[in-house]
Amino acid sequence: MKITPAAAALTIATLISIGQAGAGVTVPAAKATGITETQAREIAWRNGLLIVEEIARMGYIWALAGRDREGHELAFDIDARDGAVLR
C-alpha cells in the first residue's frame, strides 16, 4: 500500500489537531486517602489513649487499642476518611 502525500498530510494534520486539543487537558490530582496513621494516633491520644499497643487499618476504619493513664484498656475505631471517633 502506497501512502500518497495528501494522505500523509491529512494524517499529520489530524495528529497535530488531536495533540493540540489534548494540550489543555489537566489530569486531576489523586484524591487523599483520608487520615494517616499518625493522625489516627493523635486523635486517639486526644481521646485518652496514652499508649497505643495495636493499630490497623481495615478499609475505612482505623482500629486502635491500648491503655489510658490509669492502665485501663481502651479501644477506638476511627473513620479513616474524616477522623470521626466511632468507638
N, C-alpha and C positions, 0 to 999 in steps of 0.2 A: 504494500500500500504506500503510495507516494503522497507526501503532505505538500500541498500547494502553499505558496507564500501567503495567499489570502487566508487559508485555514490556520496557518501558524500565527498570523497577525491576530485573527479572531480569538484564538486560544490564549495568546499572551494578553490581549486586552481584557478578556474575561477573568483571567487570573489576577491581573492588576486591580480590576474593579472589586473583586472579592476581597483582596488584601486590604484595599482602602476602606471598604465597608466594615471590615472587622477591626480596623485600626482604632476606632473609638470605643470598642467594647472593653469593658473592665470586668474582671472576674472578682466576685465578692470575696472578702477575706473569710477564712474559716471561722465558723462561729465558735465562741468559747464553749468549752465542755462543762461549764459550771464551776463550782468552787474546788479549790485544790485540797490536797491532804493537809497542808499547813493551815489553810483557812478552816477546815473542819476541826482540827485540833484546837485552834484559837476559840472557836465557837464553844466547844466542849469545856475548855478551861474557864470561859466566861460564865458557864452554867454550873460550875462547881467541880468539874473533873480535874483533880490535881495531877494524878499520874495516869497516863494513857498506857494501858497494858496491851490492848488489841485495837487494831483499826483495819477496816477492809471496806472497799467499795464494791457494792453489788448493784449494778445498774444505776438507778437514780438515787441510791441511798448510800451514805457513809455510815457504817456501823462502828461505834466506838465503845470500848469497855475499859474500866479502870477503877480508881479509888478516889474518894474525896479526902479532905483534910483529916477527917477522923478515922480514915481507913475503911469506911463503908464502900461496898461495891456499888458502882453506878454503871449504867449502860445508856447510850444515846443513839438514836437514829436521826441522822441529819439529811435533809433533802439536798442532794448533790447539785441540783440545778440552781437553787436560790439560797441555801444555807438555813432554811427554816428547821427548827428543832422539832422532831416528830415524837421524840421519847421512845 
